[in-house]
Amino acid sequence: MSFFHPGMRELQDRYEGRAVPDRLADNRMRTAFSDTDRAFIEAAPFFFLATSTAENTDCSFKGGEPGFVRIVGDNELIWPDYDGNRMYRSLGNITQNERVGLLFISFDGTQFDGSARLRVNGRARIDESPDAIARMPGAKRAVHFVAEHIFTNCPRYIPNMGAGEASVYTPRDGYTPPDPAWKSRPFVKDIFDAENAPAGDE
């Protein structure tokens, strides 16, 4: 798949030309993860996931303990799908269109090879195999991803927000996160109450 599609090329030609985009693609775009990419991704406590179909687009925040996204091949990675709101907007889109985009950003001032932003585009699929799920604490299922384009971006507009604390809802070994407050709100509480009732309760 070409890094620049005709719409991108048309705008490059209309505005400043192709010289800079071509030079950036030649020097910054790759199809396999580098050691720097691995360090960036495996230190990340979150990333943004973009998915789409012909009728629907969605952008989702995915978070976890650093290392929750794992590189498992030259251009492959996997991440856990944790308990959520059951709308399955991202995963539903993936079942209809495997092409997705991942955006990793460092907001604490940390830079990897001079950049604090890494974009990764490729193809994703849902992995419900017991082996994949067992290796990721708290996972309901896994998402397996094959990268086609990996490229760093200039970090000049990224604010330095300082290091923060992880969410108390983040799954990890030996820890059971609390239920989020929304599960106890009146419009859904009865569903979760029924699901959590001891077996045999009427």
C-alpha positions as CSV (number, residue, x, y, z in Angstrom):
1,M,0.0,0.0,0.0
2,S,1.4,3.4,-1.0
3,F,2.4,5.8,1.8
4,F,0.8,8.7,-0.1
5,H,-2.6,8.3,-1.8
6,P,-3.7,10.5,-4.7
7,G,-5.6,12.9,-2.4
8,M,-2.5,13.6,-0.4
9,R,-0.4,14.0,-3.6
10,E,-3.0,16.5,-5.0
11,L,-2.7,18.7,-1.9
12,Q,1.1,18.5,-1.9
13,D,1.2,19.6,-5.5
14,R,-1.4,22.4,-4.8
15,Y,0.5,23.8,-1.9
16,E,4.3,23.4,-1.1
17,G,5.2,20.5,-3.4
18,R,6.4,16.9,-2.9
19,A,10.1,17.5,-2.0
20,V,9.7,17.6,1.8
21,P,7.1,14.8,2.1
22,D,9.2,12.6,-0.1
23,R,12.3,13.3,1.9
24,L,10.5,12.6,5.2
25,A,9.1,9.4,3.8
26,D,12.6,8.3,2.7
27,N,14.1,9.1,6.0
28,R,11.4,8.6,8.7
29,M,9.0,6.0,7.3
30,R,9.7,2.3,7.9
31,T,7.9,-1.0,7.7
32,A,9.6,-2.8,10.7
33,F,9.9,-1.6,14.3
34,S,13.3,-0.2,15.3
35,D,14.8,-0.6,18.7
36,T,13.8,3.0,19.4
37,D,10.2,2.2,18.3
38,R,10.2,-0.8,20.7
39,A,11.4,1.4,23.6
40,F,8.7,4.1,22.8
41,I,5.8,1.6,22.4
42,E,6.7,-0.6,25.4
43,A,7.1,2.5,27.7
44,A,3.7,3.8,26.6
45,P,0.8,3.8,29.1
46,F,-1.7,4.7,26.4
47,F,-2.2,5.2,22.7
48,F,-5.0,6.5,20.4
49,L,-6.7,4.1,18.0
50,A,-8.5,5.2,14.8
51,T,-10.9,2.9,13.1
52,S,-13.4,3.3,10.3
53,T,-16.0,1.8,8.0
54,A,-17.7,3.4,5.0
55,E,-20.4,4.9,7.3
56,N,-18.6,5.2,10.6
57,T,-15.3,6.6,12.0
58,D,-14.1,6.4,15.6
59,C,-11.1,7.4,17.6
60,S,-10.5,5.7,20.9
61,F,-8.1,6.0,23.9
62,K,-6.4,2.7,24.9
63,G,-4.6,2.6,28.2
64,G,-2.8,0.2,30.5
65,E,0.4,-0.4,32.4
66,P,3.5,0.4,30.4
67,G,4.2,-2.7,28.4
68,F,0.6,-3.5,27.8
69,V,1.3,-3.1,24.1
70,R,3.8,-5.7,23.1
71,I,5.9,-6.0,19.9
72,V,5.7,-9.7,18.9
73,G,7.4,-9.5,15.4
74,D,9.3,-7.3,13.1
75,N,6.2,-5.4,12.2
76,E,3.6,-7.0,14.6
77,L,2.2,-6.0,17.9
78,I,-0.6,-7.1,20.2
79,W,-2.6,-5.3,22.9
80,P,-5.3,-6.3,25.4
81,D,-8.9,-5.4,25.1
82,Y,-10.1,-4.7,28.6
83,D,-13.6,-4.5,30.1
84,G,-15.4,-1.6,28.6
85,N,-18.8,-0.1,27.8
86,R,-19.9,-3.0,25.5
87,M,-20.5,-0.8,22.5
88,Y,-17.6,-2.4,20.6
89,R,-17.1,0.6,18.4
90,S,-13.5,0.1,17.7
91,L,-13.6,-3.7,17.5
92,G,-16.8,-3.6,15.5
93,N,-15.2,-1.3,13.0
94,I,-12.2,-3.7,12.8
95,T,-14.5,-6.6,11.9
96,Q,-15.7,-4.5,8.9
97,N,-12.4,-2.8,8.0
98,E,-9.1,-4.1,9.2
99,R,-7.2,-0.9,8.4
100,V,-6.5,1.1,11.5
101,G,-4.2,3.8,12.8
102,L,-2.3,4.0,16.1
103,L,-0.9,7.2,17.6
104,F,1.6,7.0,20.4
105,I,2.4,10.3,22.2
106,S,4.7,11.2,25.1
107,F,3.3,14.1,27.1
108,D,5.9,14.0,29.9
109,G,8.8,15.5,27.8
110,T,10.4,12.2,27.1
111,Q,11.6,11.9,23.5
112,F,12.8,8.8,21.6
113,D,15.3,9.6,18.9
114,G,14.2,13.2,19.0
115,S,10.5,12.5,18.8
116,A,7.6,12.2,21.2
117,R,5.1,11.1,18.6
118,L,4.9,7.8,16.7
119,R,2.3,7.0,14.1
120,V,1.7,3.4,13.0
121,N,-0.8,2.4,10.3
122,G,-1.7,-1.1,9.3
123,R,-4.2,-4.0,9.7
124,A,-5.8,-5.4,12.9
125,R,-7.8,-8.4,13.8
126,I,-9.4,-9.7,17.0
127,D,-7.6,-12.6,18.7
128,E,-9.7,-14.6,21.1
129,S,-7.2,-17.4,21.6
130,P,-6.7,-18.5,25.2
131,D,-2.9,-18.3,24.8
132,A,-3.0,-14.6,23.8
133,I,-5.5,-13.7,26.5
134,A,-3.6,-15.6,29.2
135,R,-0.5,-13.5,28.7
136,M,-2.2,-10.2,29.4
137,P,-3.7,-9.6,32.9
138,G,-7.3,-8.3,32.7
139,A,-7.7,-8.9,29.0
140,K,-11.1,-10.0,27.6
141,R,-9.6,-10.6,24.3
142,A,-6.5,-9.4,22.3
143,V,-6.0,-7.3,19.2
144,H,-3.2,-8.4,16.8
145,F,-1.8,-5.8,14.5
146,V,0.5,-5.9,11.5
147,A,2.1,-2.5,10.7
148,E,2.5,-1.3,7.1
149,H,3.8,2.2,7.8
150,I,5.7,3.3,10.9
151,F,6.8,6.9,11.1
152,T,7.8,9.5,13.7
153,N,6.4,13.0,13.7
154,C,7.8,16.4,14.8
155,P,6.9,16.9,18.5
156,R,6.9,20.7,18.5
157,Y,3.2,21.2,19.4
158,I,3.0,18.5,22.1
159,P,2.6,20.0,25.6
160,N,4.8,18.8,28.4
161,M,2.1,17.7,31.0
162,G,4.5,16.1,33.5
163,A,4.4,12.5,34.8
164,G,1.1,11.5,36.3
165,E,-0.3,8.5,38.2
166,A,-1.8,5.5,36.5
167,S,-5.6,5.0,36.6
168,V,-6.9,2.9,39.5
169,Y,-8.9,0.9,36.9
170,T,-5.8,-0.3,35.0
171,P,-5.5,-4.1,35.1
172,R,-2.2,-5.6,36.3
173,D,-0.8,-8.8,37.9
174,G,-2.2,-9.4,41.4
175,Y,-4.6,-6.5,41.3
176,T,-8.4,-6.4,40.7
177,P,-9.5,-3.0,39.6
178,P,-12.7,-1.5,41.1
179,D,-15.9,-1.2,39.0
180,P,-16.2,2.2,37.4
181,A,-19.0,4.4,38.7
182,W,-21.0,4.3,35.5
183,K,-21.8,0.6,36.1
184,S,-23.9,1.6,39.2
185,R,-26.0,4.3,37.5
186,P,-29.7,3.6,37.3
187,F,-29.9,3.1,33.5
188,V,-27.5,0.0,33.6
189,K,-27.3,-1.1,37.2
190,D,-29.9,-3.8,36.8
191,I,-27.9,-5.5,34.1
192,F,-24.7,-5.7,36.1
193,D,-26.6,-6.7,39.3
194,A,-28.2,-9.6,37.4
195,E,-24.8,-10.6,36.0
196,N,-23.1,-10.5,39.4
197,A,-25.8,-12.3,41.3
198,P,-24.7,-15.6,42.8
199,A,-25.7,-18.7,40.8
200,G,-29.2,-19.8,41.7
201,D,-30.5,-16.4,42.8
202,E,-33.9,-15.6,41.4
